[in-house]
Amino acid sequence: ASVRGQDCYVIQTTSTPVHRNLMELLILTQTLKLDSAGRITVVVPYMCYGRSDRKDQPRVPITARLVADMIQVAGADRYITMDLHAGQIQGFFSIPGDVLSGYHILKPHLLKQQQQMHNPVVLTADLGFAKEGRRYAQALNIPLVLIEKRRIDNKENAEAMTIIGDVHDRDVVLVDDEIDTGGSMVQAIQLAKLHGARDIYVVFIHPVLSSNAAERLAAQPVKEFITTNTIPIVPEKQALFGDRLTILSVGPLLAEVIKRANEGTSVGALFNE
């Protein structure tokens, strides 16, 4: 079908296989550009290479910037994505975009689950997620507790240090933006249990679950794992969690934002912003 002059949306998550999915996104975008589409918006629920956002040591790339450049060179006029690993990645784009938050999808489910929780607290897996953790704590009207950790050199796994706050005899809502290898989250779960936590609810937006992360997490004493479908979880990995895994769909949120973008109405109003 002809796309000449049309408002086009390319929907593609850039999870595993990362390079195949990224190239598909770029090629589709360029195809629309060459076929005279009126406006092209790439809808990327999970943006790959989000962790590579700065030179934190010598001789390393800033791949998040490279991905942003490639999307623009391919011909995208706008982008829509969810929960970038670092907010400043928005500055790598010179085209306008909407960065949505999975918080709006997770919040209603957590409010429902809160009714059966005992004296709950929100616990963030590290200090970097403290600001976002505060949003969850305010929404649920419960205290915020933090884990202090550090990453040594360029090691994949960070070392969890201590909990700032009290989780003793309380249910814990453990929140983070994504789970990759699962190392930080496993440490956080064990640390919470060590400090006397009761039931633990693990909440995260992007289920990267690389390597044996699913096996490691499924072995932990967690009441419920709550995530979204920004990245498809293969059935084999889902089966490891059994009925403890809850996957919430980002489809309705993205659909509403696409509708508003097409009509030229406010996206912020959707979230009372």
PyMOL commands that set and color helices and strands:
alter all, ss='L'
color gray80, all
select helices_A, chain A and resi 18-34+63-74+87-92+103-114+127-140+183-194+213-218+235-244+251-263+268-271
alter helices_A, ss='H'
color red, helices_A
select strands_A, chain A and resi 7-11+39-44+78-82+97-100+121-124+144-150+159-164+172-179+200-207+224-228+245-248
alter strands_A, ss='S'
color yellow, strands_A
deselect
rebuild
show_as cartoon
